[in-house]
Amino acid sequence: MTRPTTEPEAVPFPLRIPGEPFPPPRYEEYRRREGLVLTHMPNGGRVWLVTRHAEVRAVLTSKKVSANPDREGFPHISDTMGVPRQEQIPGWFVGLDSPEHDRFRKALIPEFTVRRVRGMRPSIERVVDGLIDSMLAAGDSADLVADLALPVPSLVISSLLGVPPVDRGFFESRTRTLVTIRNSTEQQRDTAAKELLRYLNRLIGIKVSWPGDDLISRLLATGAISTQELTGVLMLLLIAGHETTANNISLGVVTLLLNPEWIGDRRAVEETLRFHSVADLVSLRVAVEDVEIGGRLIRAGEGIIPLVAAANHDQEAFSCPHAFDPGRTERHHVAFGYGVHQCLGQNLVRAEMEIVYQRLFERIPALRLAVPVEELPLKYDGVLCGLHELPVRWDRPATA
Ligand code: HEM
């Protein structure tokens, strides 16, 4: 491709327009443009949007770009979200570059292998069944976001971390406050983050003295991560894995209700991840050296936003990309990012989604939406896409 020499016309920031469908139809037009798409952050910083699948992968594997949010020019999309800044919490390793990043990654990989996750399935099934039991006991309707999608990842991670069952209610409520932006104030989220940090510190102290069969004890035993860093690592696992998973669960249930021929087919999990691409604005980067991507020269210090939802709907990479087709053979979506920061929790997420879909539709075959699909409240918090609520109903089985 020849390098475009003229400055492209910049698109407006912020990138999300309230009420717009997701992924935004504008992405189609962005992908057709020559080179990359330019935008300006409110502080004037230049940021390049990357929308084609091959170019998103090129950015995320380039050694000339950094994931460090403290670098000049990094595109900070949102300062709230309850996400602590890296300098405040050591161990927030998604914001580190190689070689510092490698030490954390190496210590954590064994915790999320396919084999390890297979061993977690019975505990995930207990969590999911317990929540469905409560829904059924409560009547013939539920909000699947509050009653299932949000608690599943939180309860699963608390069991993985070795949070004692008696504390799981506390743990779940604080993580929920942290991520449900519509129902909590910034002050409440700040308090919840502090309480969680205090709790995690205490829990680490307990595991130092009384190790168990859990992730915290195993990480401590490696000696690779200090106890202070471990708090940041745990907070990262909590935040990275909570709303992302919840949003995929709820959007996946809606998509299956609209495409019931795929209920019971495991391939629906992977296609849900691609189709919805909820973590569209997560893999943010900044160039640390001049780098050429998509024929465009990005200067050191300029921000880069690989839009994974755009890449996952690129027709050069996926046939009929806007169709929900679990039978498709292309498996190279970038919903979990790509390269050295590719999602560590992906095997766990797949198991959670698979078990939720299987148990939910098996146990409540008459599940249906309680409102027309157009009325479902879509959630854009500036970073992730999901649903605020998912009202559903079912017919109670006739009692004898
Ligand atoms: C990284 C998506 C669930 C832990 C990432 C990244 C994406 C992502 C796009 C790359 C970030 C970057 O490039 O800067 C998702 C989605 C999820 C999900 C869509 C649910 C459907 C989880 C879960 C966990 C988790 C359940 C753990 C319990 C992590 C961690 C990283 C990460 C630790 C940082 C990896 C690194 O920097 O090496 N995730 N994630 N994620 N994710 Fe996930």
Residues whose N, C-alpha, C, O or C-beta is under 5 A from the ligand:
A	BS01	HEM	F93 V94 R105 L237 A240 G241 T244 T245 N248 A279 V282 S283 L284 A335 F336 G337 V340 H341 Q342 C343 L344 G345 L348 V349
